[in-house]
Amino acid sequence: GLKDGHMGGGGMDDLFSMFTGGGPRRQQQGAKKTKPIMKEVQVKLEEVYAGKVVKMPIKKRVCCEACGGKGGKNIKTCGDCKGQGFKIKTQMLGPGMIQQSQVPCNACRGEGKIFDEKDRCQVCKGEKIKDVEKVLEIPIDKGIPDEKTILFAGEGNEMPGVMAGDLHVRVSIKPHPVYERKGADLFMEKKISLLEALVGVNFKLKQLDGTDITICSAPADVIATGEMKVIQGKGMPFYGDAMSHGNLIIQFEVEFPKGEQIKA
């Protein structure tokens, strides 16, 4: 409540929280991390159908183990800036007018710490970090959606004094020459002759797992251009439920002999 014209307890922050339903406006900031890295891995539709693990080489920066990310040994406080990492530069603008600005210390490169040249780390050359290469295993789960991003926490670049950033890998599925994916369904177009449209179709179709499936229709069924045939359970595995599959949808296009196509 109000007492002597002031809020008791937490003051205005508590009052703000009452109306917003949240906690105090001032929250502790989390530990700083380096910027995340974005990578892309391209896979075939057959690989998404079956699922696999893709090995992807990556380059990243890590703290030098030889010097513990310090750049050298026998580290001392910079005498030029007194360990602040910067200096105050004073500039005369005119009679009785001066301007002061903060500039990085050249002696310690703004770090506030220095070491003798003989104490410089020979592994990282005093840079505190080094480049490394590693092979990362990217799990491609069955039915994974196109443009799906997989997070690898802490697999990004490292810097002294901050947490390692994250690696984001985006899965890009290459176009297939026969099938077009629509969710868990597979869609394709099939050209047939006028005779097949009248007496029925019978052809083999290679599935994404390499096996053949026979597509046929009853002789009495006349197929029109644009007509679709749905084969249940012959599509893609559902993402997160690989035991279930979508459908295979075939759209027929009747090719009429030249000079015999009927105009609408």
C-alpha positions, -999 to 999 in steps of 0.1 A, spaced: 0 0 0 10 37 0 29 50 29 42 86 31 36 89 -6 58 59 -15 51 23 -24 60 -2 2 79 -34 -5 93 -36 -41 80 -3 -52 68 4 -88 84 -28 -101 60 -49 -79 30 -28 -90 40 -34 -127 42 -71 -120 7 -72 -106 -8 -59 -138 14 -78 -162 13 -111 -144 51 -115 -148 80 -113 -124 102 -83 -117 111 -63 -148 147 -65 -140 159 -100 -146 194 -113 -144 210 -117 -178 222 -151 -187 258 -160 -194 270 -145 -227 275 -168 -256 292 -164 -290 271 -159 -320 255 -191 -333 267 -208 -365 244 -217 -393 251 -247 -416 231 -266 -443 231 -302 -452 215 -315 -484 199 -349 -485 179 -369 -511 143 -378 -507 153 -415 -506 174 -407 -475 146 -390 -458 124 -420 -465 148 -445 -450 165 -422 -425 203 -420 -421 232 -403 -403 251 -377 -424 287 -370 -414 294 -333 -420 329 -318 -415 329 -284 -398 355 -258 -388 352 -241 -355 373 -219 -332 381 -233 -297 401 -219 -268 437 -229 -269 443 -258 -245 481 -252 -243 477 -218 -226 442 -222 -212 429 -195 -235 452 -168 -220 476 -163 -249 507 -168 -228 521 -171 -193 533 -147 -167 505 -124 -175 507 -89 -159 484 -59 -157 490 -34 -184 509 -4 -171 498 20 -198 460 17 -190 463 3 -155 444 -28 -165 413 -9 -178 419 -17 -215 414 19 -226 427 54 -222 412 88 -220 422 110 -249 419 148 -244 416 171 -274 416 209 -275 387 222 -296 392 259 -289 400 284 -262 387 270 -230 370 240 -248 383 205 -245 369 171 -256 376 138 -239 371 104 -255 377 68 -246 401 49 -269 414 14 -267 449 9 -252 474 0 -280 498 -16 -256 474 -44 -245 450 -42 -275 422 -32 -251 425 -63 -229 442 -48 -199 467 -76 -196 501 -81 -212 529 -107 -213 564 -107 -226 571 -119 -261 591 -148 -247 561 -159 -228 537 -159 -259 520 -192 -265 536 -210 -294 505 -230 -302 480 -202 -307 506 -174 -312 490 -154 -284 456 -154 -301 440 -174 -272 420 -194 -297 427 -218 -326 409 -233 -356 400 -270 -354 382 -293 -378 358 -320 -366 332 -344 -381 297 -340 -368 270 -367 -372 237 -352 -383 207 -375 -376 183 -375 -405 151 -390 -390 126 -407 -412 101 -382 -426 120 -352 -414 104 -320 -429 122 -299 -454 140 -268 -439 140 -284 -405 167 -270 -382 186 -292 -358 202 -276 -328 236 -287 -315 241 -268 -283 277 -257 -276 290 -268 -310 297 -233 -321 328 -211 -317 345 -206 -284 359 -174 -269 377 -169 -236 354 -158 -209 321 -166 -227 302 -198 -233 305 -216 -266 278 -207 -291 253 -232 -307 253 -248 -341 221 -248 -362 220 -273 -391 192 -268 -416 181 -299 -436 175 -292 -472 158 -319 -493 168 -321 -530 140 -322 -556 132 -357 -568 128 -364 -605 96 -384 -601 80 -376 -568 68 -344 -552 65 -344 -515 34 -328 -499 36 -334 -462 36 -372 -457 21 -378 -492 39 -384 -524 25 -369 -556 35 -378 -592 22 -373 -627 19 -402 -651 13 -399 -688 -8 -426 -704 -19 -433 -739 -55 -431 -751 -57 -469 -753 -45 -472 -717 -71 -447 -706 -98 -468 -722 -88 -504 -714 -68 -498 -682 -32 -493 -670 -7 -518 -658 28 -506 -650 56 -509 -624 67 -480 -603 99 -479 -583 94 -467 -547 118 -447 -526 131 -478 -509 141 -494 -542 113 -519 -544 87 -520 -573 50 -516 -569 25 -526 -596 -1 -500 -605 -31 -514 -624 -68 -505 -630 -98 -525 -639 -105 -528 -677 -139 -513 -673 -126 -481 -656 -121 -453 -681 -94 -428 -670 -99 -392 -678 -71 -365 -679 -65 -351 -645 -80 -381 -627 -61 -392 -596 -55 -426 -581 -46 -429 -544 -25 -458 -531 -29 -460 -493 2 -462 -471 27 -459 -499 39 -423 -492 65 -409 -468 69 -420 -431 53 -395 -407 79 -375 -388 80 -388 -353 59 -418 -362 79 -438 -387 56 -468 -385 28 -448 -402 30 -436 -438 12 -412 -460 -4 -420 -494 9 -421 -529 -12 -400 -553 -9 -405 -590 -24 -379 -614 -29 -392 -650 -25 -372 -682 -40 -388 -713 -20 -383 -744 -42 -382 -775 -29 -391 -809 -22 -361 -831 -53 -349 -849 -76 -369 -826 -77 -348 -794 -112 -337 -787 -115 -300 -780 -138 -289 -753 
